[in-house]
């Protein structure tokens, strides 16, 4: 019984680590463009 619980925890940890790495390095980042001086209120002044 402990082997089943241990395997579930290990595979869950691996899945979470893989999802984190995919999100961090593979998926494109959404860049928000903040340009000061073009009538955009970016709160930099």
KEBARO-515371 format. One record per atom (N, C-alpha, C): residue number from 1; x, z, y; atom name. Coordinates in Angstrom, 1 decimal. Layout:
residues N
NODE resi      X      Z      Y name
NODE  NUM      X      Z      Y   CA
...
END
This chain:
residues 45
NODE resi      X      Z      Y name
NODE    1    0.8    0.0   -1.2    N
NODE    1    0.0    0.0    0.0   CA
NODE    1    0.9    0.0    1.3    C
NODE    2    2.0    0.7    1.2    N
NODE    2    2.8    0.8    2.4   CA
NODE    2    3.5   -0.6    2.6    C
NODE    3    3.8   -1.3    1.6    N
NODE    3    4.4   -2.6    1.7   CA
NODE    3    3.4   -3.6    2.5    C
NODE    4    2.2   -3.5    2.2    N
NODE    4    1.2   -4.4    2.9   CA
NODE    4    1.2   -4.1    4.4    C
NODE    5    1.1   -2.8    4.7    N
NODE    5    1.0   -2.4    6.1   CA
NODE    5    2.3   -2.8    6.8    C
NODE    6    3.5   -2.6    6.1    N
NODE    6    4.8   -2.9    6.7   CA
NODE    6    4.9   -4.4    7.0    C
NODE    7    4.4   -5.2    6.0    N
NODE    7    4.4   -6.7    6.2   CA
NODE    7    3.5   -7.1    7.4    C
NODE    8    2.4   -6.5    7.5    N
NODE    8    1.5   -6.9    8.6   CA
NODE    8    2.1   -6.5    9.9    C
NODE    9    2.8   -5.4   10.0    N
NODE    9    3.4   -5.0   11.3   CA
NODE    9    4.6   -5.9   11.6    C
NODE   10    5.4   -6.3   10.6    N
NODE   10    6.5   -7.2   10.8   CA
NODE   10    6.1   -8.5   11.3    C
NODE   11    5.1   -9.1   10.6    N
NODE   11    4.6  -10.4   11.0   CA
NODE   11    3.9  -10.4   12.3    C
NODE   12    3.3   -9.3   12.7    N
NODE   12    2.7   -9.2   14.0   CA
NODE   12    3.7   -9.1   15.1    C
NODE   13    4.8   -8.4   14.8    N
NODE   13    5.9   -8.3   15.8   CA
NODE   13    6.6   -9.6   16.0    C
NODE   14    6.8  -10.4   14.9    N
NODE   14    7.4  -11.7   15.0   CA
NODE   14    6.5  -12.6   15.7    C
NODE   15    5.2  -12.6   15.5    N
NODE   15    4.3  -13.5   16.2   CA
NODE   15    4.3  -13.2   17.7    C
NODE   16    4.3  -11.9   18.0    N
NODE   16    4.3  -11.6   19.5   CA
NODE   16    5.6  -12.0   20.1    C
NODE   17    6.7  -11.9   19.4    N
NODE   17    8.0  -12.3   20.0   CA
NODE   17    8.0  -13.8   20.1    C
NODE   18    7.5  -14.5   19.2    N
NODE   18    7.5  -16.0   19.3   CA
NODE   18    6.6  -16.4   20.4    C
NODE   19    5.4  -15.8   20.6    N
NODE   19    4.5  -16.2   21.7   CA
NODE   19    5.2  -15.9   23.0    C
NODE   20    5.9  -14.8   23.1    N
NODE   20    6.6  -14.5   24.4   CA
NODE   20    7.7  -15.5   24.7    C
NODE   21    8.5  -15.9   23.7    N
NODE   21    9.5  -16.9   23.9   CA
NODE   21    8.9  -18.3   24.2    C
NODE   22    7.8  -18.6   23.6    N
NODE   22    7.2  -19.9   23.9   CA
NODE   22    6.7  -19.9   25.3    C
NODE   23    6.0  -18.8   25.7    N
NODE   23    5.5  -18.7   27.1   CA
NODE   23    6.6  -18.7   28.1    C
NODE   24    7.7  -18.0   27.8    N
NODE   24    8.8  -17.9   28.8   CA
NODE   24    9.6  -19.2   28.9    C
NODE   25    9.9  -19.9   27.8    N
NODE   25   10.9  -21.0   27.9   CA
NODE   25   10.3  -22.4   27.7    C
NODE   26    9.2  -22.5   27.0    N
NODE   26    8.7  -23.8   26.7   CA
NODE   26    7.6  -24.3   27.6    C
NODE   27    6.6  -23.4   27.8    N
NODE   27    5.5  -23.8   28.7   CA
NODE   27    5.9  -24.0   30.1    C
NODE   28    5.4  -25.0   30.8    N
NODE   28    5.8  -25.2   32.2   CA
NODE   28    5.3  -24.1   33.1    C
NODE   29    6.1  -23.8   34.1    N
NODE   29    5.8  -22.8   35.0   CA
NODE   29    4.9  -23.4   36.1    C
NODE   30    3.9  -22.6   36.5    N
NODE   30    3.1  -23.0   37.6   CA
NODE   30    3.8  -22.6   38.9    C
NODE   31    4.2  -23.5   39.7    N
NODE   31    4.9  -23.2   40.9   CA
NODE   31    3.9  -23.2   42.1    C
NODE   32    3.9  -22.2   42.8    N
NODE   32    3.1  -22.1   44.0   CA
NODE   32    4.0  -22.4   45.2    C
NODE   33    3.6  -23.4   45.9    N
NODE   33    4.5  -23.9   47.0   CA
NODE   33    4.1  -23.1   48.3    C
NODE   34    5.0  -22.4   48.8    N
NODE   34    4.8  -21.6   50.0   CA
NODE   34    5.7  -22.2   51.1    C
NODE   35    5.1  -22.9   52.0    N
NODE   35    5.9  -23.5   53.1   CA
NODE   35    5.5  -22.9   54.4    C
NODE   36    6.5  -22.3   55.0    N
NODE   36    6.3  -21.7   56.3   CA
NODE   36    6.4  -22.7   57.4    C
NODE   37    5.5  -22.6   58.4    N
NODE   37    5.6  -23.5   59.5   CA
NODE   37    4.7  -24.7   59.5    C
NODE   38    4.0  -24.9   58.4    N
NODE   38    3.1  -26.0   58.2   CA
NODE   38    1.6  -25.5   58.2    C
NODE   39    1.3  -24.6   59.1    N
NODE   39    0.0  -24.0   59.2   CA
NODE   39   -0.4  -23.3   58.0    C
NODE   40    0.6  -22.8   57.2    N
NODE   40    0.3  -22.0   56.0   CA
NODE   40    0.6  -20.5   56.4    C
NODE   41   -0.3  -19.7   56.1    N
NODE   41    0.0  -18.3   56.3   CA
NODE   41    0.7  -17.7   55.1    C
NODE   42    2.0  -17.7   55.1    N
NODE   42    2.8  -17.2   54.0   CA
NODE   42    3.3  -15.7   54.2    C
NODE   43    3.0  -15.2   55.4    N
NODE   43    3.4  -13.8   55.8   CA
NODE   43    4.9  -13.6   55.7    C
NODE   44    5.6  -14.6   56.1    N
NODE   44    7.1  -14.5   56.2   CA
NODE   44    7.6  -14.2   57.6    C
NODE   45    6.7  -14.2   58.6    N
NODE   45    7.1  -14.0   60.0   CA
NODE   45    6.4  -12.8   60.5    C
END
